[in-house]
Amino acid sequence: MPQPAEIAQLDAIPAVPCPCGLARRAFTDRGDYPATVHLTQITRDAAVHYHRQQTEVYVVLECQPGAAIELNGELHPVRPLTAILIPPGVRHRGVGEMTVLIHCTPKFDPQDEFFD
């Protein structure tokens, strides 16, 4: 029998601080799902970080003019509906305020966040 479906209301999940700003993480306790989905408010003081195991896909939902994603020290302009694939080892951060949806696989693990 298949596992039951699950609905997560992302804006109702409590926000937690993260290197980017504030994240609301769904499906963290779902053992049969290999990923997590995050609604993240990226703030102006987002920190450059990387993951050794996790791959992330950022989908920009909203952003201010001039927003960018920094990947290994290089800035890339973004706008709503830009998708960015960030493999393990890529140093990254959002530049400028934005709201992103992040798909993180394997599941988000706070022990897999590193700073230079």
DSSP file (Angstrom, degrees, kcal/mol; ACC not computed):
  #  RESIDUE AA STRUCTURE BP1 BP2  ACC     N-H-->O    O-->H-N    N-H-->O    O-->H-N    TCO  KAPPA ALPHA  PHI   PSI    X-CA   Y-CA   Z-CA
    1    1 A M              0   0    0      0, 0.0     0, 0.0     0, 0.0     0, 0.0   0.000 360.0 360.0 360.0 133.9    0.0    0.0    0.0
    2    2 A P        -     0   0    0      0, 0.0     3,-0.1     0, 0.0     0, 0.0  -0.290 360.0 -98.2 -68.3 154.2    1.4    3.4   -0.9
    3    3 A Q        -     0   0    0      1,-0.1     2,-0.1    29,-0.1     0, 0.0  -0.360  49.3 -95.9 -65.1 150.9    2.3    5.9    1.8
    4    4 A P        -     0   0    0      0, 0.0    -1,-0.1     0, 0.0     2,-0.0  -0.384  39.6-108.5 -69.6 149.1   -0.4    8.6    2.4
    5    5 A A        -     0   0    0     -3,-0.1     2,-0.4    -2,-0.1     0, 0.0  -0.300  33.5-151.6 -66.8 160.3   -0.1   11.9    0.6
    6    6 A E        -     0   0    0      2,-0.0     2,-0.5    -2,-0.0    -1,-0.0  -1.000   6.7-154.1-140.4 139.2    0.9   14.9    2.8
    7    7 A I        -     0   0    0     -2,-0.4     2,-0.5     2,-0.0    -2,-0.0  -0.950   8.5-166.1-113.9 131.1    0.1   18.6    2.4
    8    8 A A        -     0   0    0     -2,-0.5     2,-1.1    18,-0.0     3,-0.1  -0.975  14.0-150.9-118.5 123.8    2.4   21.3    3.9
    9    9 A Q    >>  -     0   0    0     -2,-0.5     3,-2.2     1,-0.2     4,-0.6  -0.791  16.2-163.2 -89.7  96.1    1.2   24.9    4.2
   10   10 A L  G >4 S+     0   0    0     -2,-1.1     3,-1.1     1,-0.3    -1,-0.2   0.830  83.4  54.6 -56.3 -39.4    4.7   26.5    4.0
   11   11 A D  G 34 S+     0   0    0      1,-0.2    -1,-0.3    -3,-0.1     4,-0.1   0.588 106.0  55.1 -73.9  -6.8    3.6   29.9    5.3
   12   12 A A  G <4 S+     0   0    0     -3,-2.2    -1,-0.2     2,-0.1    -2,-0.2   0.530  84.9  97.1 -98.9  -8.7    2.2   28.2    8.4
   13   13 A I  S << S-     0   0    0     -3,-1.1    13,-0.1    -4,-0.6    -5,-0.0  -0.647  89.0-103.7 -79.1 133.4    5.5   26.3    9.3
   14   14 A P        -     0   0    0      0, 0.0    11,-0.4     0, 0.0     2,-0.2  -0.327  36.4-121.5 -59.3 136.1    7.5   28.2   12.0
   15   15 A A        -     0   0    0      9,-0.1     9,-0.2    -4,-0.1    25,-0.1  -0.561  26.8-164.3 -79.4 141.3   10.5   30.0   10.5
   16   16 A V  E     -A   23   0A   0      7,-2.6     7,-2.9    -2,-0.2     5,-0.1  -0.953  27.7-100.5-124.4 146.3   14.0   29.2   11.7
   17   17 A P  E     +A   22   0A   0      0, 0.0     5,-0.2     0, 0.0     0, 0.0  -0.354  46.6 168.3 -63.8 144.2   17.2   31.1   11.3
   18   18 A C  E >   -A   21   0A   0      3,-1.9     3,-0.6    -2,-0.0    29,-0.1  -0.909  52.9 -90.7-145.7 171.1   19.5   29.9    8.5
   19   19 A P  T 3  S+     0   0    0      0, 0.0    28,-2.9     0, 0.0     3,-0.1   0.755 127.0  47.9 -59.3 -21.8   22.6   31.3    6.8
   20   20 A C  T 3  S-     0   0    0     26,-0.3    23,-2.6    22,-0.1     2,-0.2   0.776 125.5 -90.6 -88.2 -28.5   20.4   32.8    4.2
   21   21 A G  E <  S-AB  18  42A   0     -3,-0.6    -3,-1.9    21,-0.2     2,-0.4  -0.714  84.8  -5.6 155.6-102.1   17.8   34.5    6.5
   22   22 A L  E     -AB  17  41A   0     19,-1.9    19,-2.9    -5,-0.2     2,-0.4  -0.997  59.9-166.2-133.1 131.9   14.7   32.6    7.6
   23   23 A A  E     -AB  16  40A   0     -7,-2.9    -7,-2.6    -2,-0.4     2,-0.5  -0.920  14.7-160.7-120.9 143.2   13.6   29.1    6.4
   24   24 A R  E     - B   0  39A   0     15,-1.8    15,-2.4    -2,-0.4     2,-0.5  -0.975  24.1-159.1-118.1 111.2   10.3   27.2    6.7
   25   25 A R  E     - B   0  38A   0     -2,-0.5     3,-0.3   -11,-0.4     2,-0.3  -0.815   6.2-164.1-106.5 125.7   11.1   23.5    6.1
   26   26 A A  E     + B   0  37A   0     11,-3.5    11,-1.6    -2,-0.5   -18,-0.0  -0.766  66.2  17.8-106.6 151.9    8.6   21.0    5.0
   27   27 A F  S >  S+     0   0    0     -2,-0.3     3,-0.8     9,-0.2    -1,-0.2   0.681  72.3 138.5  68.6  24.1    8.7   17.1    5.1
   28   28 A T  T 3  S+     0   0    0     -3,-0.3    -2,-0.1     1,-0.2    -1,-0.1   0.828  76.2  40.1 -66.3 -31.6   11.6   17.0    7.5
   29   29 A D  T 3  S+     0   0    0      2,-0.0     2,-1.0     1,-0.0    -1,-0.2   0.349  84.4 112.9-100.0   5.5   10.1   14.1    9.5
   30   30 A R    X   -     0   0    0     -3,-0.8     3,-1.4     1,-0.2     5,-0.1  -0.684  47.7-168.6 -84.6 102.5    8.8   12.2    6.5
   31   31 A G  T 3  S+     0   0    0     -2,-1.0    -1,-0.2     1,-0.3    -3,-0.0   0.750  81.8  52.1 -65.7 -26.6   10.9    9.0    6.4
   32   32 A D  T 3  S+     0   0    0      2,-0.0    -1,-0.3     1,-0.0   -29,-0.1   0.429  95.5  78.8 -92.2   1.6    9.8    7.8    3.0
   33   33 A Y    <   -     0   0    0     -3,-1.4    74,-0.1    -6,-0.1    -3,-0.1  -0.951  66.9-155.0-112.9 124.9   10.6   11.1    1.2
   34   34 A P        +     0   0    0      0, 0.0    73,-0.5     0, 0.0     2,-0.3   0.315  69.0  44.7 -84.8  10.6   14.3   11.7    0.4
   35   35 A A        -     0   0    0     71,-0.2     2,-0.3    70,-0.2    70,-0.2  -0.824  66.3-132.1-140.7 175.2   14.3   15.5    0.4
   36   36 A T  E     - C   0 104A   0     68,-2.2    68,-2.8    -2,-0.3     2,-0.4  -0.944  13.1-143.5-129.1 157.7   13.0   18.6    2.1
   37   37 A V  E     -BC  26 103A   0    -11,-1.6   -11,-3.5    -2,-0.3     2,-0.4  -0.986  19.1-166.6-122.0 130.1   11.3   21.7    0.7
   38   38 A H  E     -BC  25 102A   0     64,-2.9    64,-3.0    -2,-0.4     2,-0.7  -0.948  20.5-155.4-122.9 135.4   12.0   25.1    2.1
   39   39 A L  E     -BC  24 101A   0    -15,-2.4   -15,-1.8    -2,-0.4     2,-0.5  -0.956  33.3-172.3-100.6 113.3   10.3   28.5    1.8
   40   40 A T  E     -BC  23 100A   0     60,-2.9    60,-2.6    -2,-0.7     2,-0.8  -0.925  26.8-152.2-121.7 130.2   13.2   30.8    2.5
   41   41 A Q  E     -BC  22  99A   0    -19,-2.9   -19,-1.9    -2,-0.5     2,-0.5  -0.881  22.8-151.5 -93.3 108.7   13.3   34.6    3.0
   42   42 A I  E     -BC  21  98A   0     56,-3.1    56,-1.6    -2,-0.8   -21,-0.2  -0.712  13.5-159.0 -85.2 130.1   16.8   35.6    1.9
   43   43 A T    >   -     0   0    0    -23,-2.6     3,-1.5    -2,-0.5    53,-0.2  -0.560  32.2-100.7-105.8 169.9   18.0   38.7    3.7
   44   44 A R  T 3  S+     0   0    0      1,-0.3    52,-0.1    -2,-0.2   -23,-0.1   0.724 119.1  56.1 -62.9 -22.6   20.7   41.3    2.9
   45   45 A D  T 3  S+     0   0    0    -25,-0.1    -1,-0.3    50,-0.1   -24,-0.1   0.039  73.7 152.8-101.4  28.0   23.1   39.6    5.3
   46   46 A A    <   -     0   0    0     -3,-1.5     2,-0.3    48,-0.2   -26,-0.3  -0.315  39.8-130.5 -58.1 137.2   23.0   36.1    3.8
   47   47 A A        -     0   0    0    -28,-2.9     2,-0.3   -29,-0.1    47,-0.1  -0.704  13.9-112.5 -96.3 140.7   26.2   34.2    4.5
   48   48 A V        +     0   0    0     -2,-0.3     2,-0.3    45,-0.1    68,-0.3  -0.537  55.1 150.7 -65.2 131.0   28.3   32.4    1.9
   49   49 A H  B     -F   92   0B   0     43,-1.9    43,-2.7    -2,-0.3     2,-0.3  -0.930  27.2-156.3-152.6 173.3   28.1   28.7    2.7
   50   50 A Y  B     -I  114   0C   0     64,-1.8    64,-2.5    -2,-0.3     2,-0.4  -0.962  11.5-133.5-151.4 168.3   28.2   25.3    1.1
   51   51 A H        -     0   0    0     -2,-0.3    38,-3.0    39,-0.3    39,-0.2  -0.954   1.1-157.4-124.9 144.2   27.1   21.7    1.6
   52   52 A R  S    S+     0   0    0     -2,-0.4    -1,-0.1    36,-0.2    61,-0.1   0.735  94.8  17.7 -90.8 -25.3   29.2   18.5    1.2
   53   53 A Q  S    S+     0   0    0     59,-0.2     2,-0.2    34,-0.1    -2,-0.0   0.727 105.2  85.6-114.6 -34.4   26.3   16.2    0.7
   54   54 A Q        -     0   0    0     58,-0.2     2,-0.4    55,-0.1    -3,-0.2  -0.500  52.8-157.6 -86.2 139.9   23.2   18.2   -0.2
   55   55 A T  E     -D  105   0A   0     50,-3.3    50,-2.6    -2,-0.2     2,-0.4  -0.935  17.9-163.2-105.7 136.0   22.2   19.4   -3.6
   56   56 A E  E     -DE 104  86A   0     30,-2.4    30,-3.6    -2,-0.4     2,-0.5  -0.934  15.9-160.4-122.1 145.1   19.8   22.3   -3.7
   57   57 A V  E     -DE 103  85A   0     46,-1.9    46,-2.2    -2,-0.4     2,-0.4  -0.985  14.4-160.1-119.1 118.1   17.5   23.8   -6.3
   58   58 A Y  E     -DE 102  84A   0     26,-2.6    26,-2.8    -2,-0.5     2,-0.5  -0.831   5.2-168.9 -95.0 133.0   16.5   27.4   -5.6
   59   59 A V  E     -DE 101  83A   0     42,-2.4    42,-2.6    -2,-0.4     2,-0.5  -0.980  20.1-136.7-119.7 116.3   13.5   28.7   -7.4
   60   60 A V  E     +D  100   0A   0     22,-2.8    21,-3.6    -2,-0.5    40,-0.2  -0.590  28.1 171.8 -75.3 121.6   13.1   32.5   -7.1
   61   61 A L  E     -     0   0A   0     38,-3.0     2,-0.3    -2,-0.5    39,-0.2   0.837  69.6  -1.3 -93.8 -44.7    9.5   33.4   -6.3
   62   62 A E  E     +D   99   0A   0     37,-1.7    37,-2.7    18,-0.1    -1,-0.4  -0.989  68.3 165.2-144.4 148.5   10.0   37.1   -5.5
   63   63 A C  E     -D   98   0A   0     -2,-0.3    35,-0.2    35,-0.2     3,-0.1  -0.986  34.9-107.5-159.8 159.0   13.1   39.4   -5.5
   64   64 A Q    >   -     0   0    0     33,-1.9     3,-1.7    -2,-0.3    -2,-0.0  -0.488  55.6 -81.0 -81.2 158.0   14.0   43.0   -5.4
   65   65 A P  T 3  S+     0   0    0      0, 0.0    -1,-0.1     0, 0.0    14,-0.1  -0.311 119.0  27.1 -56.6 141.7   15.5   44.6   -8.6
   66   66 A G  T 3  S+     0   0    0      1,-0.2    13,-0.1    12,-0.2    -2,-0.0   0.487  85.2 152.2  83.5   3.3   19.3   43.8   -8.8
   67   67 A A    <   +     0   0    0     -3,-1.7    11,-2.0    11,-0.2     2,-0.3  -0.303  17.2 172.7 -65.8 152.0   19.0   40.6   -6.9
   68   68 A A  E     -HG  77  95B   0     27,-2.3    27,-3.2     9,-0.3     2,-0.5  -0.955  32.2-124.1-151.0 166.3   21.6   37.9   -7.7
   69   69 A I  E     -HG  76  94B   0      7,-2.5     7,-2.0    -2,-0.3     2,-0.6  -0.982  22.9-143.1-115.1 132.5   22.9   34.5   -6.6
   70   70 A E  E     -HG  75  93B   0     23,-3.3    23,-1.3    -2,-0.5     2,-0.5  -0.863  19.7-178.0 -96.3 123.5   26.6   34.2   -5.8
   71   71 A L  E >  S-HG  74  92B   0      3,-2.6     3,-1.8    -2,-0.6    21,-0.2  -0.970  72.2 -24.1-124.8 113.5   28.0   30.9   -7.0
   72   72 A N  T 3  S-     0   0    0     19,-3.4    -1,-0.1    -2,-0.5    20,-0.1   0.888 128.7 -48.3  49.5  44.3   31.7   30.3   -6.2
   73   73 A G  T 3  S+     0   0    0     18,-0.3     2,-0.5     1,-0.2    -1,-0.3   0.366 115.7 112.4  85.1  -4.5   32.3   34.0   -6.0
   74   74 A E  E <   -H   71   0B   0     -3,-1.8    -3,-2.6     2,-0.0     2,-0.3  -0.887  60.9-135.6-107.0 130.3   30.6   34.9   -9.3
   75   75 A L  E     -H   70   0B   0     -2,-0.5    -5,-0.2    -5,-0.2    -7,-0.0  -0.651  17.9-171.8 -85.8 136.7   27.3   36.9   -9.3
   76   76 A H  E     -H   69   0B   0     -7,-2.0    -7,-2.5    -2,-0.3    -2,-0.0  -0.987  24.8-123.6-127.5 119.6   24.4   35.8  -11.5
   77   77 A P  E     -H   68   0B   0      0, 0.0     2,-0.3     0, 0.0    -9,-0.3  -0.286  31.5-167.6 -60.3 145.2   21.4   38.1  -11.8
   78   78 A V        +     0   0    0    -11,-2.0   -11,-0.2     4,-0.0   -12,-0.2  -0.907  13.0 179.8-129.9 161.2   18.1   36.5  -11.0
   79   79 A R    >   -     0   0    0     -2,-0.3     3,-1.7   -13,-0.1   -19,-0.2  -0.926  51.5 -53.9-147.5 169.3   14.4   37.4  -11.4
   80   80 A P  T 3  S+     0   0    0      0, 0.0   -19,-0.2     0, 0.0     3,-0.1  -0.197 124.4  22.0 -52.4 138.3   11.2   35.7  -10.4
   81   81 A L  T 3  S+     0   0    0    -21,-3.6     2,-0.4     1,-0.3   -20,-0.1   0.564  84.6 141.0  75.9  16.0   11.0   32.1  -11.7
   82   82 A T    <   -     0   0    0     -3,-1.7   -22,-2.8   -22,-0.2     2,-0.4  -0.716  37.9-155.0 -77.8 135.4   14.7   31.7  -12.1
   83   83 A A  E     -E   59   0A   0     -2,-0.4     2,-0.4   -24,-0.2   -24,-0.2  -0.954   8.4-168.3-115.1 135.3   15.8   28.2  -11.1
   84   84 A I  E     -E   58   0A   0    -26,-2.8   -26,-2.6    -2,-0.4     2,-0.6  -0.987  11.1-151.6-127.1 123.3   19.4   27.5   -9.8
   85   85 A L  E     -E   57   0A   0     -2,-0.4   -28,-0.2   -28,-0.2    -2,-0.0  -0.852  14.2-170.5 -94.0 122.7   20.9   24.0   -9.4
   86   86 A I  E     -E   56   0A   0    -30,-3.6   -30,-2.4    -2,-0.6     3,-0.1  -0.898   6.1-160.1-119.7 100.3   23.5   24.1   -6.6
   87   87 A P    >   -     0   0    0      0, 0.0     3,-1.6     0, 0.0   -36,-0.2  -0.247  39.7 -72.8 -71.7 165.4   25.6   20.8   -6.4
   88   88 A P  T 3  S+     0   0    0      0, 0.0   -36,-0.2     0, 0.0     3,-0.1  -0.275 118.9  28.3 -54.9 143.2   27.5   19.9   -3.3
   89   89 A G  T 3  S+     0   0    0    -38,-3.0     2,-0.6     1,-0.3   -37,-0.1   0.220  83.9 126.5  90.5 -14.1   30.7   22.0   -2.8
   90   90 A V    <   -     0   0    0     -3,-1.6     2,-0.3   -39,-0.2   -39,-0.3  -0.683  58.0-135.9 -81.6 119.3   29.5   25.1   -4.5
   91   91 A R        +     0   0    0     -2,-0.6   -19,-3.4   -41,-0.1     2,-0.3  -0.580  40.9 164.8 -71.8 132.7   29.8   28.1   -2.3
   92   92 A H  E     +FG  49  71B   0    -43,-2.7   -43,-1.9    -2,-0.3     2,-0.3  -0.978  23.2 161.7-151.6 159.2   26.7   30.2   -2.6
   93   93 A R  E     - G   0  70B   0    -23,-1.3   -23,-3.3    -2,-0.3     2,-0.3  -0.917  37.9-108.2-168.1 155.2   24.4   32.9   -1.2
   94   94 A G  E     - G   0  69B   0     -2,-0.3     2,-0.5   -25,-0.2   -25,-0.2  -0.702  27.0-150.2 -84.6 143.2   21.6   35.1   -2.3
   95   95 A V  E     + G   0  68B   0    -27,-3.2   -27,-2.3    -2,-0.3   -51,-0.1  -0.970  65.4  11.3-118.2 117.3   22.4   38.8   -2.8
   96   96 A G  S    S-     0   0    0     -2,-0.5     2,-0.2   -53,-0.2   -28,-0.1  -0.136 105.3 -55.6  96.7 159.7   19.6   41.1   -2.1
   97   97 A E  S    S+     0   0    0     -2,-0.1   -33,-1.9   -56,-0.0     2,-0.3  -0.530  70.8 147.1 -75.6 135.9   16.2   40.4   -0.5
   98   98 A M  E     -CD  42  63A   0    -56,-1.6   -56,-3.1    -2,-0.2     2,-0.5  -0.987  44.1-126.7-160.2 161.5   14.3   37.6   -2.1
   99   99 A T  E     +CD  41  62A   0    -37,-2.7   -38,-3.0    -2,-0.3   -37,-1.7  -0.977  35.3 179.0-113.5 126.0   11.9   34.7   -1.4
  100  100 A V  E     -CD  40  60A   0    -60,-2.6   -60,-2.9    -2,-0.5     2,-0.5  -0.930  28.3-139.4-128.7 151.7   12.9   31.3   -2.8
  101  101 A L  E     -CD  39  59A   0    -42,-2.6   -42,-2.4    -2,-0.3     2,-0.5  -0.950  27.8-162.1-103.6 127.6   11.6   27.8   -2.8
  102  102 A I  E     -CD  38  58A   0    -64,-3.0   -64,-2.9    -2,-0.5     2,-0.6  -0.947  14.4-161.2-118.8 129.5   14.4   25.3   -2.2
  103  103 A H  E     -CD  37  57A   0    -46,-2.2   -46,-1.9    -2,-0.5     2,-0.5  -0.954  18.8-168.0-104.7 119.7   14.3   21.6   -2.9
  104  104 A C  E     -CD  36  56A   0    -68,-2.8   -68,-2.2    -2,-0.6     4,-0.3  -0.940   6.8-143.8-118.3 121.3   17.1   20.0   -0.9
  105  105 A T  E    S+ D   0  55A   0    -50,-2.6   -50,-3.3    -2,-0.5     2,-0.2  -1.000  81.4  28.0-135.5 135.4   18.2   16.4   -1.5
  106  106 A P  S    S-     0   0    0      0, 0.0   -70,-0.2     0, 0.0   -71,-0.2   0.675 122.5 -75.9 -60.9-178.4   19.1   14.4    0.5
  107  107 A K        -     0   0    0    -73,-0.5    -2,-0.1   -72,-0.2   -72,-0.1  -0.029  61.6 -85.1 -47.1 146.7   17.1   15.9    3.4
  108  108 A F        -     0   0    0     -4,-0.3    -1,-0.1     2,-0.0   -71,-0.0  -0.290  47.7-174.4 -54.8 135.6   18.4   19.1    5.0
  109  109 A D    >   -     0   0    0     -3,-0.1     3,-2.6     1,-0.1   -55,-0.1  -0.958  22.7-150.8-136.3 115.3   20.9   18.4    7.6
  110  110 A P  G >  S+     0   0    0      0, 0.0     3,-0.8     0, 0.0    -1,-0.1   0.714  98.0  65.5 -61.7 -18.3   22.3   21.3    9.7
  111  111 A Q  G 3  S+     0   0    0      1,-0.2    -3,-0.0    -3,-0.0     0, 0.0   0.561  92.2  64.8 -76.7  -7.2   25.5   19.4   10.1
  112  112 A D  G <  S+     0   0    0     -3,-2.6     2,-0.5   -61,-0.1   -58,-0.2  -0.088  77.1 102.2-107.1  33.0   26.1   19.7    6.4
  113  113 A E    <   -     0   0    0     -3,-0.8     2,-0.3   -62,-0.1   -62,-0.2  -0.979  49.9-179.0-115.8 124.3   26.4   23.6    6.4
  114  114 A F  B     -I   50   0C   0    -64,-2.5   -64,-1.8    -2,-0.5     2,-0.4  -0.933  13.5-163.4-129.2 147.6   30.0   24.8    6.1
  115  115 A F              0   0    0     -2,-0.3   -66,-0.1   -66,-0.2    -2,-0.0  -0.973 360.0 360.0-128.8 141.3   31.6   28.3    6.1
  116  116 A D              0   0    0     -2,-0.4   -67,-0.1   -68,-0.3    -1,-0.1   0.461 360.0 360.0 -81.4 360.0   35.1   29.3    4.9
